[in-house]
Amino acid sequence: MASTSRKFILAAGASAFGLYVLFLVAGHVHAVSALRAETDAAAIPDVAVVSPHRVAPKVALTLPGNIDAWYQAPIYPQVSGYVKMWYADYGAHVHKGDVLAEINAPALDAEYAQAKASLASVMAKYNLASVTANRWRAMGRSQSVSGQSVSVANANEQSANAEVQAAQRNVDHFEALERFKQIVAPFDGIVTSRSLNVGDYVSSGGGGLNATGTASELFTVADTDKLRLFVSVPEVFSYILQDGLTAKVTVPQFQGHSFNATYLTTSHGYDPNTRTAIAEFVLDNPGHTLWPGTFASVGLTARNTDANLYEIPSGSLVFEEKGMQVAVVDQSSHVHYVKIQVGRMADSSTEVLSGIKPTDRIINNPPADLLDGDAVHVVTPARGYNESGFQSEDTPDSSDDDGSE
């Protein structure tokens, strides 16, 4: 009886131990499975997707610009001397021919006087040679003297006349320089700079000497009734530079007020360093409200010739040896790389000529190790993630295909 009870107890204990071991094994298997599932889920990358947008019907750009005078002339002296007096200060409105300053040039005056004296001397010699030649010609007609003597007299007269002409040209030269003692305005305008004072020494063709020892202009006169606006337009947008283009111009000193400028011309060439073309616009400035040298913010709006295309964020592009690609997420959340043909490329967005559909879910900034066929987890990006303005695939597209702004 005791033996039977002992066997029963041992069997029950063995069964309980077996159940305990089985429970431990089952728990371990479950934990391993859960860990494996968690690891597999963590291995699937989170991605943000965007949908292609129809290109806007209009191109709107805001670019920096520089305002210059319609005409601007730095004025240098043509004679050397000392400033006798100046008559136009900064901001003075002047007319063509107005005297801006006078230069005292005693050395020039002496040379002018010497030139006039030389002219008088050679004129006297010419008069004598002319009288002498007339007498010899009269005697030659009566055969009183030889023809050789008459020829010599005629040659002396012609030589004296040539000396008179040379002396007269020398006088004219110094007379012209004498007129340059007065610095005059070349056209109607405003004096925008003055770099001279009474008593300053100025050098012919070089102006005054500044603190660094280099020559500077005496005055700068600018015509500001109209102004020139220069804008560097990126290469990808240069197609908008056509007749009829207008610009909305704002400047820092007039907040809340804008000015209209009209397209004039372009450089018809790109700067290889900046890949931009210089565009020139005309600004009417009847009240002289705007000043030359002003920095301007220039708004350009034009019809988009590629409004039937789609655009995507430039960050979604994948550069491969086979060409440009994008990573598209299918309905089963797997990635497929699609080859595309791109058009104009900007910093934030790129036009796509072919290869995508408006319903495609395109990964924005795809991971570098993402392979074709990999599974991904689509997440909604944080606000501000898509800096280019593109929306996630969960956000409705507000820009319909009807071309409305």
DORO-523768 format. One line per 8 residues: number of its first residue (from 1); their letters; for each residue x, y, z of N, C-alpha, C. Coordinates in steps of 0.05 Angstrom, whole numbers. Layout:
DORO-523768
NUM	a	X Y Z X Y Z X Y Z; ...
//
This chain:
DORO-523768
1	mastsrkf	17 -24 0 0 0 0 17 25 0; 37 25 18 56 48 19 71 51 -7; 78 29 -20 93 30 -45 76 42 -67; 50 35 -67 32 46 -88 29 76 -84; 26 85 -60 24 114 -54 49 129 -63; 72 116 -57 97 130 -65 99 133 -95; 91 113 -110 92 114 -139 73 136 -150; 50 138 -136 31 158 -145 41 186 -141
9	ilaagasa	54 189 -118 65 216 -112 87 223 -132; 104 203 -138 126 209 -157 115 215 -185; 95 200 -193 83 205 -219 70 233 -221; 57 240 -199 44 267 -198 65 289 -199; 87 284 -184 108 304 -184 121 307 -211; 125 284 -224 137 285 -251 119 299 -271; 94 295 -268 75 308 -286 75 338 -282; 75 346 -256 76 375 -250 101 388 -260
17	fglyvlfl	123 374 -256 149 385 -266 149 387 -296; 137 367 -310 136 368 -339 119 392 -348; 96 395 -334 79 418 -341 94 445 -337; 109 446 -316 124 471 -309 145 477 -331; 159 455 -339 180 458 -360 166 466 -386; 143 454 -392 129 460 -416 120 489 -416; 111 499 -393 103 527 -390 126 546 -395; 149 539 -384 173 556 -388 181 557 -417
25	vaghvhav	180 533 -430 188 532 -458 169 548 -475; 143 545 -469 123 560 -485 126 590 -481; 131 598 -456 135 627 -451 160 638 -466; 181 622 -466 205 631 -480 201 633 -510; 186 613 -521 180 614 -550 164 639 -556; 144 645 -539 127 668 -544 144 694 -542; 162 695 -523 178 719 -520 197 722 -544; 208 700 -553 225 701 -577 210 710 -601
33	salraetd	185 700 -604 168 708 -627 161 738 -626; 155 747 -602 148 775 -598 172 793 -604; 195 784 -594 220 799 -599 226 800 -629; 222 777 -642 228 776 -671 209 794 -686; 183 794 -678 164 811 -691 170 841 -686; 178 847 -661 186 875 -655 210 883 -671; 230 865 -673 254 871 -688 248 875 -718; 231 858 -728 224 860 -757 209 887 -762
41	aaaipdva	191 894 -743 177 920 -746 196 943 -745; 216 942 -726 235 964 -724 252 966 -748; 256 944 -763 273 945 -786 260 958 -810; 234 962 -809 219 975 -831 222 1006 -827; 234 1020 -845 238 1049 -841 212 1065 -844; 211 1086 -829 189 1105 -831 195 1125 -853; 176 1130 -871 181 1149 -893 157 1168 -895; 162 1192 -905 141 1211 -911 138 1213 -941
49	vvsphrva	114 1213 -950 109 1213 -979 94 1238 -987; 98 1246 -1012 84 1269 -1024 72 1260 -1050; 52 1275 -1059 40 1270 -1085 48 1292 -1104; 52 1285 -1130 60 1306 -1149 38 1328 -1151; 47 1352 -1154 29 1375 -1157 30 1385 -1186; 7 1394 -1195 7 1408 -1221 23 1434 -1219; 40 1439 -1238 55 1464 -1239 36 1487 -1239; 43 1508 -1224 26 1531 -1222 23 1545 -1249
57	pkvaltlp	0 1556 -1256 -3 1569 -1282 13 1594 -1285; 23 1605 -1263 39 1629 -1264 65 1625 -1248; 86 1637 -1258 112 1636 -1243 114 1662 -1227; 119 1660 -1202 122 1683 -1184 149 1681 -1171; 166 1701 -1175 193 1702 -1164 196 1728 -1148; 212 1727 -1128 221 1750 -1113 251 1750 -1113; 264 1769 -1126 293 1770 -1129 304 1797 -1119; 329 1797 -1110 341 1823 -1103 349 1838 -1128
65	gnidawyq	348 1865 -1126 355 1882 -1148 370 1906 -1139; 382 1920 -1158 397 1944 -1152 388 1967 -1170; 382 1990 -1158 372 2013 -1173 395 2032 -1179; 398 2039 -1204 419 2057 -1213 406 2081 -1228; 421 2103 -1230 411 2126 -1244 408 2120 -1274; 391 2135 -1287 388 2132 -1316 414 2139 -1330; 425 2162 -1323 452 2170 -1331 468 2178 -1306; 493 2170 -1305 510 2178 -1283 538 2183 -1293
73	apiypqvs	549 2206 -1287 575 2214 -1298 593 2223 -1275; 615 2209 -1271 637 2219 -1254 652 2240 -1269; 657 2263 -1257 670 2285 -1271 698 2289 -1260; 717 2288 -1278 746 2292 -1272 755 2318 -1285; 776 2330 -1274 787 2355 -1286 804 2348 -1310; 804 2366 -1329 821 2363 -1353 846 2381 -1352; 848 2397 -1330 871 2414 -1326 881 2411 -1298; 906 2416 -1294 918 2415 -1267 918 2442 -1254
81	gyvkmwya	912 2443 -1229 912 2469 -1215 900 2467 -1187; 891 2489 -1177 880 2490 -1150 851 2499 -1152; 834 2487 -1135 806 2494 -1135 802 2523 -1126; 791 2539 -1144 785 2567 -1137 760 2569 -1121; 739 2555 -1130 713 2555 -1116 695 2533 -1127; 679 2522 -1110 658 2503 -1120 631 2515 -1114; 611 2508 -1131 585 2522 -1130 562 2502 -1127; 567 2476 -1128 545 2457 -1125 552 2436 -1104
89	dygahvhk	535 2433 -1085 540 2414 -1063 523 2389 -1067; 525 2371 -1048 509 2346 -1049 480 2353 -1053; 467 2338 -1071 438 2341 -1074 429 2365 -1091; 448 2380 -1101 441 2404 -1117 429 2395 -1144; 407 2408 -1152 395 2403 -1178 409 2421 -1198; 421 2410 -1218 436 2426 -1237 425 2421 -1265; 431 2440 -1283 424 2438 -1311 449 2435 -1328; 445 2425 -1352 468 2421 -1370 482 2448 -1374
97	gdvlaein	508 2448 -1370 524 2472 -1374 528 2489 -1349; 514 2483 -1327 518 2497 -1302 546 2494 -1292; 558 2515 -1281 585 2514 -1271 584 2502 -1243; 599 2480 -1240 600 2466 -1214 624 2476 -1197; 646 2483 -1210 670 2492 -1196 688 2506 -1216; 707 2521 -1205 728 2534 -1221 755 2527 -1211; 774 2524 -1229 801 2516 -1223 820 2539 -1230; 837 2546 -1212 858 2566 -1217 883 2551 -1227
105	apaldaey	890 2557 -1253 912 2542 -1265 933 2562 -1276; 950 2574 -1259 969 2594 -1268 989 2583 -1289; 997 2558 -1287 1015 2547 -1307 1002 2545 -1334; 977 2538 -1334 962 2537 -1360 959 2565 -1371; 953 2584 -1354 949 2612 -1363 975 2622 -1376; 998 2615 -1364 1024 2623 -1376 1029 2610 -1403; 1022 2585 -1405 1026 2571 -1431 1007 2582 -1452; 983 2590 -1444 964 2602 -1463 974 2628 -1473
113	aqakasla	985 2644 -1454 996 2670 -1462 1020 2667 -1480; 1037 2647 -1475 1060 2642 -1492 1051 2633 -1519; 1030 2617 -1521 1020 2608 -1547 1010 2631 -1563; 996 2649 -1550 985 2672 -1565 1008 2691 -1574; 1029 2693 -1558 1052 2709 -1566 1067 2696 -1589; 1069 2670 -1589 1082 2656 -1611 1066 2660 -1637; 1039 2659 -1634 1022 2664 -1657 1027 2691 -1669; 1028 2711 -1651 1033 2739 -1661 1060 2741 -1675
121	svmakynl	1080 2727 -1664 1107 2728 -1676 1107 2716 -1704; 1096 2692 -1707 1096 2679 -1733 1077 2693 -1752; 1057 2706 -1742 1039 2722 -1759 1054 2745 -1771; 1071 2758 -1755 1088 2780 -1766 1107 2770 -1787; 1119 2747 -1782 1137 2736 -1802 1123 2729 -1828; 1098 2719 -1824 1083 2712 -1848 1076 2737 -1864; 1068 2758 -1850 1061 2783 -1864 1085 2793 -1880; 1109 2792 -1868 1133 2800 -1882 1139 2782 -1906
129	asvtanrw	1136 2756 -1902 1141 2738 -1924 1121 2742 -1946; 1096 2749 -1939 1076 2753 -1959 1081 2778 -1976; 1089 2800 -1962 1096 2825 -1977 1120 2820 -1995; 1140 2806 -1984 1164 2801 -2000 1158 2784 -2024; 1141 2764 -2020 1134 2746 -2043 1118 2762 -2064; 1101 2780 -2056 1086 2796 -2075 1105 2813 -2092; 1125 2825 -2079 1145 2841 -2094 1161 2824 -2114; 1170 2801 -2105 1185 2783 -2123 1168 2774 -2147
137	ramgrsqs	1142 2768 -2141 1125 2760 -2163 1121 2783 -2183; 1119 2808 -2173 1116 2831 -2191 1141 2834 -2209; 1164 2831 -2196 1189 2834 -2212 1192 2810 -2231; 1182 2787 -2223 1184 2764 -2241 1167 2768 -2266; 1145 2782 -2263 1128 2786 -2287 1141 2805 -2307; 1159 2823 -2296 1173 2842 -2315 1200 2831 -2323; 1206 2806 -2316 1231 2793 -2323 1255 2807 -2310; 1250 2821 -2287 1272 2835 -2274 1288 2816 -2257
145	vsgqsvsv	1277 2794 -2248 1291 2774 -2231 1286 2747 -2243; 1302 2728 -2235 1300 2701 -2245 1276 2687 -2233; 1267 2667 -2247 1244 2651 -2237 1251 2636 -2212; 1277 2629 -2208 1285 2615 -2184 1281 2633 -2160; 1287 2658 -2162 1284 2677 -2140 1254 2680 -2132; 1237 2680 -2152 1208 2682 -2147 1198 2657 -2132; 1208 2634 -2141 1200 2608 -2128 1209 2607 -2099; 1233 2618 -2093 1242 2618 -2066 1224 2636 -2049
153	ananeqsa	1217 2659 -2059 1199 2677 -2044 1172 2665 -2039; 1161 2651 -2059 1135 2637 -2055 1137 2615 -2034; 1160 2600 -2034 1163 2579 -2014 1166 2591 -1986; 1180 2613 -1983 1182 2626 -1957 1154 2635 -1947; 1138 2645 -1965 1111 2653 -1957 1094 2630 -1948; 1096 2607 -1962 1081 2584 -1955 1090 2572 -1928; 1117 2572 -1924 1128 2563 -1899 1118 2579 -1876; 1119 2606 -1880 1109 2624 -1858 1080 2619 -1852
161	naevqaaq	1064 2614 -1874 1035 2609 -1870 1031 2583 -1854; 1047 2563 -1860 1045 2538 -1845 1051 2542 -1815; 1071 2558 -1810 1078 2564 -1782 1055 2579 -1768; 1041 2596 -1783 1018 2610 -1771 996 2590 -1764; 991 2571 -1783 970 2551 -1778 977 2534 -1753; 1002 2526 -1751 1011 2510 -1728 1008 2526 -1702; 1016 2551 -1703 1013 2568 -1679 984 2572 -1671; 967 2575 -1692 939 2579 -1686 927 2554 -1673
169	rnvdhfea	935 2530 -1683 925 2506 -1671 934 2503 -1642; 958 2512 -1637 968 2511 -1609 952 2530 -1591; 945 2554 -1602 929 2572 -1587 901 2560 -1582; 890 2548 -1603 863 2535 -1600 864 2513 -1578; 886 2498 -1577 889 2477 -1557 888 2489 -1529; 904 2509 -1524 904 2521 -1497 878 2536 -1491; 866 2546 -1512 840 2560 -1508 819 2540 -1499; 820 2516 -1510 801 2494 -1502 807 2486 -1473
177	lerfkqiv	833 2484 -1466 840 2477 -1439 831 2499 -1419; 832 2524 -1428 823 2546 -1411 794 2543 -1404; 778 2533 -1423 749 2529 -1417 745 2507 -1397; 764 2488 -1396 762 2466 -1376 768 2475 -1348; 777 2500 -1345 780 2511 -1318 753 2513 -1303; 732 2513 -1319 705 2513 -1307 694 2484 -1310; 688 2472 -1287 675 2446 -1287 645 2449 -1290; 634 2438 -1311 606 2442 -1317 591 2416 -1316
185	apfdgivt	564 2418 -1312 547 2394 -1311 543 2384 -1340; 546 2358 -1344 543 2347 -1371 514 2344 -1380; 495 2343 -1361 467 2340 -1367 451 2349 -1342; 425 2351 -1346 407 2358 -1323 408 2334 -1303; 411 2341 -1278 411 2320 -1258 416 2330 -1230; 425 2312 -1213 430 2318 -1185 459 2311 -1178; 471 2328 -1163 499 2322 -1154 497 2302 -1131; 507 2278 -1136 506 2257 -1116 532 2253 -1101
193	srslnvgd	554 2266 -1110 579 2266 -1095 595 2290 -1102; 611 2299 -1082 629 2322 -1085 654 2315 -1070; 677 2315 -1084 702 2306 -1071 724 2328 -1074; 716 2353 -1070 736 2374 -1072 729 2396 -1053; 750 2412 -1046 746 2435 -1029 763 2458 -1040; 758 2482 -1031 773 2505 -1041 802 2501 -1033; 820 2505 -1052 848 2503 -1047 860 2475 -1054; 843 2456 -1058 853 2429 -1065 868 2429 -1091
201	yvssgggg	889 2414 -1093 903 2411 -1118 890 2387 -1133; 884 2392 -1159 873 2371 -1176 891 2367 -1200; 892 2343 -1209 910 2335 -1231 895 2330 -1256; 906 2338 -1278 893 2334 -1304 886 2305 -1309; 860 2299 -1312 851 2272 -1318 850 2254 -1294; 859 2263 -1271 860 2245 -1248 844 2254 -1224; 833 2279 -1225 818 2288 -1202 835 2293 -1178; 822 2293 -1155 836 2297 -1130 848 2271 -1120
209	lnatgtas	864 2273 -1100 876 2249 -1087 862 2244 -1061; 852 2219 -1057 839 2213 -1032 860 2203 -1011; 850 2193 -989 867 2186 -967 887 2163 -975; 880 2147 -994 897 2125 -1002 916 2133 -1024; 915 2158 -1033 933 2167 -1054 924 2161 -1082; 899 2151 -1085 889 2146 -1112 870 2168 -1121; 868 2172 -1147 852 2193 -1158 822 2188 -1154; 807 2209 -1149 778 2206 -1147 765 2228 -1163
217	elftvadt	740 2224 -1170 726 2244 -1186 720 2268 -1168; 716 2292 -1182 709 2316 -1167 680 2316 -1160; 663 2310 -1179 634 2309 -1175 623 2283 -1189; 599 2276 -1180 584 2256 -1195 556 2268 -1199; 547 2269 -1223 521 2279 -1230 504 2256 -1241; 480 2254 -1231 462 2232 -1238 435 2243 -1248; 425 2232 -1269 398 2238 -1279 379 2217 -1267; 362 2226 -1249 344 2207 -1235 315 2211 -1241
225	dklrlfvs	309 2225 -1263 281 2227 -1272 270 2199 -1279; 287 2182 -1290 282 2154 -1294 305 2138 -1282; 300 2114 -1274 320 2098 -1261 322 2071 -1276; 345 2059 -1273 350 2032 -1284 350 2012 -1261; 335 1991 -1264 334 1970 -1244 347 1945 -1255; 368 1935 -1242 382 1911 -1251 376 1887 -1233; 369 1865 -1245 361 1841 -1230 376 1817 -1242; 388 1800 -1225 400 1776 -1235 380 1753 -1234
233	vpevfsyi	371 1744 -1257 350 1724 -1259 363 1696 -1263; 355 1677 -1247 367 1650 -1250 361 1638 -1278; 380 1622 -1287 378 1610 -1314 352 1596 -1319; 342 1581 -1299 317 1565 -1303 293 1583 -1307; 294 1608 -1299 271 1626 -1302 275 1648 -1323; 297 1646 -1338 303 1668 -1357 283 1669 -1380; 267 1648 -1383 248 1648 -1405 226 1668 -1401; 222 1678 -1377 201 1698 -1372 210 1726 -1381
241	lqdgltak	235 1730 -1388 245 1756 -1395 237 1763 -1424; 214 1774 -1426 202 1781 -1452 190 1809 -1451; 185 1821 -1474 172 1847 -1476 145 1845 -1462; 138 1865 -1447 113 1866 -1433 115 1857 -1404; 137 1846 -1396 141 1837 -1368 143 1861 -1350; 128 1861 -1328 130 1882 -1308 139 1871 -1282; 150 1889 -1265 160 1881 -1239 148 1898 -1218; 142 1886 -1195 133 1901 -1172 157 1905 -1153
249	vtvpqfqg	164 1930 -1148 189 1936 -1134 182 1948 -1107; 195 1937 -1087 194 1949 -1060 222 1955 -1050; 224 1976 -1033 250 1984 -1023 247 1986 -992; 269 1983 -978 267 1983 -948 257 2009 -936; 263 2032 -949 256 2057 -937 226 2065 -941; 212 2050 -957 183 2055 -962 167 2030 -957; 165 2022 -932 150 1998 -926 121 2001 -932; 109 1980 -945 81 1981 -951 75 1996 -977
257	hsfnatyl	95 2005 -991 91 2019 -1017 108 2005 -1038; 96 2003 -1062 110 1989 -1084 111 2007 -1108; 130 2001 -1126 134 2016 -1151 133 1996 -1174; 124 2006 -1196 123 1989 -1220 146 1994 -1239; 158 1973 -1249 180 1975 -1268 174 1959 -1293; 184 1968 -1315 178 1956 -1341 204 1943 -1352; 202 1919 -1362 225 1905 -1374 236 1920 -1398; 262 1924 -1399 275 1938 -1421 292 1919 -1438
265	ttshgydp	311 1905 -1425 329 1888 -1441 343 1868 -1422; 358 1850 -1433 373 1831 -1418 401 1827 -1430; 419 1815 -1415 446 1812 -1424 449 1791 -1446; 429 1773 -1449 430 1751 -1468 455 1734 -1464; 462 1731 -1439 485 1713 -1432 484 1708 -1402; 495 1685 -1394 495 1677 -1366 522 1681 -1354; 522 1690 -1329 547 1690 -1313 554 1661 -1306; 577 1651 -1314 583 1622 -1308 586 1617 -1278
273	ntrtaiae	591 1637 -1262 594 1633 -1234 568 1631 -1219; 548 1647 -1228 522 1647 -1214 500 1635 -1230; 504 1630 -1256 484 1619 -1274 459 1637 -1274; 464 1663 -1275 443 1682 -1277 447 1701 -1300; 426 1713 -1310 427 1733 -1331 418 1760 -1320; 432 1782 -1328 424 1808 -1319 400 1818 -1335; 379 1825 -1321 356 1837 -1334 354 1867 -1325; 347 1884 -1344 345 1912 -1339 316 1922 -1342
281	fvldnpgh	307 1936 -1321 280 1947 -1321 281 1977 -1319; 259 1991 -1326 258 2020 -1325 238 2028 -1304; 247 2046 -1286 230 2057 -1265 226 2087 -1270; 201 2095 -1273 196 2124 -1274 198 2135 -1246; 211 2159 -1244 217 2170 -1218 213 2201 -1219; 189 2210 -1226 185 2239 -1231 190 2256 -1206; 183 2245 -1183 187 2260 -1158 214 2255 -1145; 232 2241 -1158 258 2234 -1147 255 2221 -1120
289	tlwpgtfa	234 2204 -1117 230 2190 -1092 251 2169 -1087; 258 2155 -1108 278 2134 -1105 306 2145 -1112; 326 2135 -1099 353 2144 -1103 371 2122 -1116; 390 2131 -1131 409 2111 -1142 424 2096 -1120; 430 2071 -1125 444 2054 -1105 426 2040 -1086; 399 2044 -1088 380 2031 -1070 378 2001 -1075; 378 1986 -1053 372 1957 -1056 342 1954 -1059; 333 1936 -1076 305 1932 -1081 298 1903 -1081
297	svgltarn	273 1897 -1072 262 1870 -1074 243 1871 -1098; 248 1853 -1117 235 1854 -1143 217 1829 -1146; 191 1834 -1149 172 1812 -1153 165 1810 -1183; 170 1786 -1194 164 1781 -1222 142 1760 -1224; 123 1765 -1241 101 1745 -1245 97 1742 -1275; 96 1717 -1285 93 1712 -1313 78 1686 -1317; 66 1683 -1340 52 1658 -1346 72 1635 -1349; 65 1612 -1337 82 1589 -1338 76 1573 -1363
305	tdanlyei	96 1570 -1380 92 1556 -1405 90 1525 -1401; 96 1516 -1377 96 1487 -1371 74 1480 -1351; 52 1495 -1352 31 1491 -1332 18 1464 -1333; 23 1448 -1354 11 1421 -1357 28 1400 -1344; 51 1407 -1333 69 1388 -1321 64 1385 -1291; 78 1366 -1279 77 1362 -1250 104 1369 -1238; 104 1376 -1213 129 1381 -1199 129 1367 -1172; 153 1360 -1163 158 1346 -1139 180 1360 -1123
313	psgslvfe	183 1355 -1097 205 1366 -1082 232 1357 -1093; 251 1375 -1095 277 1367 -1105 290 1346 -1087; 282 1346 -1061 294 1326 -1043 285 1298 -1048; 264 1294 -1064 255 1267 -1070 270 1254 -1093; 287 1269 -1107 301 1258 -1130 323 1239 -1121; 327 1217 -1136 348 1198 -1131 366 1197 -1155; 391 1204 -1152 410 1205 -1174 423 1178 -1177; 419 1166 -1200 431 1139 -1206 445 1141 -1233
321	ekgmqvav	462 1121 -1237 477 1120 -1262 458 1117 -1286; 435 1104 -1281 416 1099 -1303 399 1124 -1309; 401 1144 -1292 386 1168 -1295 371 1176 -1270; 355 1196 -1271 340 1206 -1248 317 1188 -1242; 313 1182 -1215 292 1165 -1206 278 1177 -1182; 254 1165 -1176 240 1171 -1151 231 1145 -1139; 228 1145 -1113 220 1121 -1098 190 1123 -1094; 174 1105 -1106 145 1105 -1104 136 1082 -1086
329	vdqsshvh	117 1088 -1068 106 1068 -1049 80 1057 -1061; 78 1030 -1064 54 1018 -1075 33 1014 -1053; 11 1001 -1060 -11 997 -1041 -4 978 -1018; 16 961 -1023 25 942 -1002 48 953 -986; 53 979 -989 74 993 -974 102 983 -980; 106 976 -1005 133 968 -1015 143 989 -1035; 169 991 -1036 182 1012 -1052 189 1002 -1080; 184 1019 -1099 193 1013 -1127 205 1039 -1138
337	yvkiqvgr	229 1036 -1149 243 1059 -1161 233 1062 -1190; 225 1087 -1196 214 1093 -1223 232 1114 -1236; 240 1109 -1261 256 1128 -1276 239 1151 -1286; 249 1175 -1284 234 1198 -1292 251 1216 -1310; 238 1234 -1324 252 1254 -1340 245 1281 -1328; 265 1296 -1321 261 1322 -1307 263 1345 -1326; 250 1367 -1318 251 1392 -1333 268 1412 -1318; 256 1435 -1313 271 1456 -1298 273 1448 -1269
345	madsstev	297 1453 -1258 303 1446 -1230 308 1472 -1214; 295 1474 -1191 300 1496 -1173 310 1485 -1147; 315 1502 -1127 326 1493 -1102 306 1475 -1087; 280 1482 -1088 260 1468 -1072 243 1449 -1088; 240 1454 -1114 222 1437 -1130 234 1432 -1158; 224 1410 -1170 233 1402 -1197 210 1394 -1214; 209 1404 -1239 188 1396 -1257 195 1368 -1269; 174 1352 -1272 177 1325 -1282 163 1323 -1309
353	lsgikptd	177 1316 -1330 166 1315 -1357 151 1289 -1361; 161 1267 -1350 148 1241 -1354 158 1222 -1332; 142 1200 -1328 150 1179 -1310 133 1176 -1285; 116 1196 -1278 100 1195 -1254 71 1200 -1260; 54 1193 -1242 25 1198 -1244 17 1215 -1220; -5 1230 -1222 -13 1247 -1200 -21 1231 -1175; -27 1206 -1178 -35 1190 -1155 -11 1176 -1141; 13 1178 -1152 36 1165 -1141 43 1176 -1113
361	riinnppa	51 1158 -1095 61 1166 -1069 91 1165 -1070; 104 1188 -1071 133 1190 -1075 146 1197 -1048; 167 1182 -1041 181 1186 -1016 197 1212 -1018; 194 1229 -999 209 1254 -997 234 1248 -980; 257 1254 -991 283 1248 -978 286 1219 -971; 286 1201 -990 288 1172 -985 315 1165 -972; 315 1145 -954 341 1137 -942 359 1126 -963; 385 1129 -959 405 1120 -978 406 1090 -981
369	dlldgdav	399 1075 -960 401 1046 -960 375 1033 -968; 355 1048 -977 329 1037 -985 331 1024 -1012; 324 998 -1014 326 983 -1038 299 978 -1051; 299 972 -1077 274 966 -1091 261 941 -1079; 236 943 -1072 221 920 -1060 221 921 -1030; 236 938 -1017 235 940 -988 208 950 -978; 201 940 -955 176 949 -942 182 975 -927; 162 992 -926 165 1018 -911 140 1023 -895
377	hvvtparg	143 1041 -876 120 1049 -860 115 1078 -866; 92 1085 -878 86 1112 -885 76 1127 -861; 88 1150 -854 80 1166 -831 73 1194 -841; 58 1207 -825 51 1235 -830 73 1253 -820; 86 1269 -837 108 1285 -827 99 1307 -809; 118 1316 -792 112 1338 -774 108 1364 -790; 94 1383 -778 88 1408 -792 115 1422 -798; 117 1431 -823 142 1444 -832 162 1425 -843
385	ynesgfqs	156 1399 -844 175 1379 -854 180 1384 -884; 158 1388 -899 161 1393 -927 164 1423 -932; 189 1433 -931 193 1461 -933 186 1472 -960; 185 1455 -981 179 1465 -1008 149 1471 -1011; 133 1464 -991 104 1470 -993 88 1446 -1003; 101 1423 -1008 86 1400 -1017 73 1387 -994; 49 1375 -999 33 1363 -978 38 1333 -977; 33 1321 -954 34 1292 -951 11 1279 -965
393	edtpdssd	12 1253 -969 -9 1240 -984 -35 1238 -969; -34 1244 -942 -58 1244 -926 -72 1271 -927; -59 1292 -938 -70 1319 -938 -82 1325 -965; -106 1334 -967 -118 1340 -993 -103 1362 -1008; -101 1359 -1034 -87 1378 -1051 -106 1401 -1057; -98 1426 -1049 -115 1449 -1052 -112 1461 -1080; -91 1453 -1095 -88 1464 -1122 -99 1444 -1142; -123 1450 -1152 -136 1433 -1171 -124 1436 -1198
401	ddgse	-131 1418 -1216 -120 1418 -1243 -133 1438 -1261; -151 1456 -1250 -164 1475 -1268 -147 1499 -1272; -123 1501 -1259 -104 1523 -1264 -110 1547 -1248; -127 1546 -1227 -132 1569 -1211 -109 1574 -1193; -105 1600 -1186 -83 1607 -1169 -90 1600 -1140
//
